[in-house]
Each structure stands twice: as structure tokens, then as C-alpha cells.
């Protein structure tokens, strides 16, 4: 995985439509998606559980041309960063530095210096990482508590996933075909009365 030092101005502008205090699902996502799917995880507030993340990414990887290039944003307020020593070089990414990768799966960790990456949007500050879709199931903080990324999306922006810090749900903005497949695959995890066509 790569730690992105600074997102481009274009990405910041794209994300500035997000309003985490807006009190509507559509305010948690960029505005361009055809469908929003709400995935419930009442046992895990503010974090997508790893087993559910793996189910979700099995579908999402089929609906992007860039599953190996995922942006991951973690709310600054979680603190206690889980940083990994088993780094491997990856392809250069704009404004990024090489950091960590395979240890997310191996879970063999060792703290390292904290990255200086930041993303500011209204009412939230995030650390920014880049990895592949399999990295999503990893935890981003130290300790026994699992903490998922707060927002993540592929570089082609085919979909967007958001788990707000106090929410017991994760929201996926995507095309209709992707959303329908998520509903079929995740079944009882999907909140049927919060499924929107058009936002």
C-alpha cells in the first residue's frame, strides 16, 4: 500500500460536495452515482467489519477497471495508526510515497513513523492511502478494535464507499447494475427501505 502525501486539487474539489453533517445519505457521497445501497452493520459503529468488507469487495472488484488502485481515507480522529513494516515497492503514484502492502493480510505489524498525508473536506480531516481492493478488509488502527477506512473508491471512480464515524451502516454509491448485484449478493445486510435509484 502507498501513503498518498497530498490528494490533487481536482480530487479535493470532487469530494467537497460531501457534507458529513448534512443528515442525508446523499450528502455522504459525491453526487454522480445512479444508485445508493445502504449496508447495515449494527454490531460495528463507524467501521465496516472485515468479513462484510470482503463480501462487498467481491462484487465491487467486478465493477471497476482499477481494482489495484484504490483510494482509502481514514478519519483523523481514530488515531493510533496501524502502520506496517512489510512494505514492498509498487508503481509510482502521483504525489505518493511507497509505504506498506502485504502485511494487511498477514497481520504481522510493527509501528513506523506516521505519514503526513491529509485530506480536508467540510467538517472532517482524513489520512489518505492508496492500495488495492483487498486492502479494504484491513484495520487502520492499533489494538484489538478493527477500524476500516472511512471512505474508499477506485481511481476510475466507478463507485464510492462511505462509513460515517457514528453510523451503523456503510453506503455505496454506484451504477445501477453494480447496486443490483450488491443487493442480490448481500441480501439481509441491505436495508431495503433505504435503497435509492437516483440521489
N, C-alpha and C positions, 0 to 999 in steps of 0.2 A: 504494500500500500504506500501511497505517496501523500505527504502532508503538503497541501497547497498553501503557499505563503499568503497569497492575496488573490481573491477572485477578480476577474476582469470587471470593468465598469459596466459592460453590457450585461453580465450576469447579475450584478447588483441591481441594475435598473429593472431587469426581468423579475427579480424577487421582491422589489419594493411594493408591488401590488398586494403582497401578503400583509394581513393585519391580524396578529395573533389575539388582539383584544376585540376583534370585530364581532364575536359572538355568533358567527355563521360558519358553516363548513366551507363555503366557497371562499371565505376570507383567509383560510389557512393554506390555500393553493394558488398558484398562478392561474390566470383567468382563461387559458386557452383550451382546456380539456372538455371533451364531449360528455364525459360521464364521471361521476364521483361515487366510489364504493367505500362504505364505512365498514371496517372490520373490528369487531368487538374483542377486547381482552380485559375483562373486568378484574382479573387477578393481578394485573400489572399496570399500574397507573404511570403514564408518561414514558413507557418503554414497550416496544414490540417484543414479545417473548421470542427466544431464538427458534423454537420449533415452529411457531407461526411464521416467522421470517423466512424459514427455509421453504415452507409451503408456498408462501407468497412469491418468492423469487423463482420457484419452478415455473410459474406462469409468466411472470414479468420478463424473464430472460428471453422468452419466445416472441416478445413484442417490442424489441429494441434491436437496432443494428450495432449497438455499442455496449454489450453486456460486460465487457472487460474494462470499461471506462465509466465508473460511477462516481458521482459527487456525493459525499456524505457530510452532513453538517450536524454537529453535536452542541447542544445548548451549553454555553459557558458556565452556567450556574451549577451544573452537575459536579464539576471539579474532579480532583483525584484521578487524573488521566491514566489510563492503562496503555502504556507505551511498550513496544516490543523490541527485543534485541535481535530476533531472527529476520533481519531485513535482507531483501535481495534487490538488486538494481532492476528498474523497469524502464520502459520507454520514456524519454523526456516528455514532460507535460508543461504547458505554459505556466510560468511563474510558480513552479513547484520545486520541491527538493525531494530526493529519494529518501524514503523512510522505512516502513515496515510492511510485511505481507503475509507470509505463511504462518506466522505464529498465532494469527487469529484462529486458525483451525487447530493448531497443535495445543493452544492454550498454555504454552510454556513461555512465561513472561518474565521480563526484567525491566524495571523502570529506567528511562533515559531522560535526557533533558527535554523539557517541554517545548513544543513547537510554538511559533509566534503567529501562526495563522489566525485570521479573524474575518468574520463576515458580520456586518451590522445591517439590520433591517429595522423598521419601526418596532420598538419595544422588545427587541431580542438581540443578543450577541451570541455568535456561534464560533466554534473551531471548525475548520474545513479540511477534509481529507479527500483523497481520490484513491479508488481501488477497483475491484471488480464485484460483480453482483453477489458472489459467495461471501464477501467480507461483511455483508449486511447482518448476518446472524451473530457476529462477534460482539463482545461487550467493550465499551469505550471508557469504563472507569475501573479503578482498582477495587478489590474487596469481593464479598460474596454476592452482592446485588448486581444483577445483569442490567446494563444500560445500553439500549440501542441508540442508533443515530436518530436525531430529531426530524431531519428532512433528508431525503436522498432521491436522486434522479440520474438517469443515464445521460451521457454527453449529447446524445441526439434529442433529448427532452421528450421522448415518446410517451413517458408517464412521469408522475411525480408522487412521492410518498411522504406524508407528514404525520408525526405523532406529537401532538402538543404536550407540553410538560405536565399538565394536570389532567390530561384526558385518559380515559379507559378505552379509547378506540384509536385506530390508525386509519387515515383517509388516503385513498389512492385516486388521483386524477389521471384519466387515461382515455383512449379511444373506445368507442362502443364495443368493438369486438373483444378487446382486452378485458373490459369490465364484465362483459357477459361470461367470459371464461373464468374470471375470478369468482363470480357468483356461483357458477357451477362447481368449481373446484373446492372452494372454502365452505360452501353450504351453510351449516349452522353458525359459523363465525360471522356471517354477513348480516348486518341489520337491515332487514327487508324494507322497513318503513323509512329508511334514510338513503335509499338508492335513487339517485337523480339522473335523468337524461337531460343534459343541458344544465349549466350552472348560472 
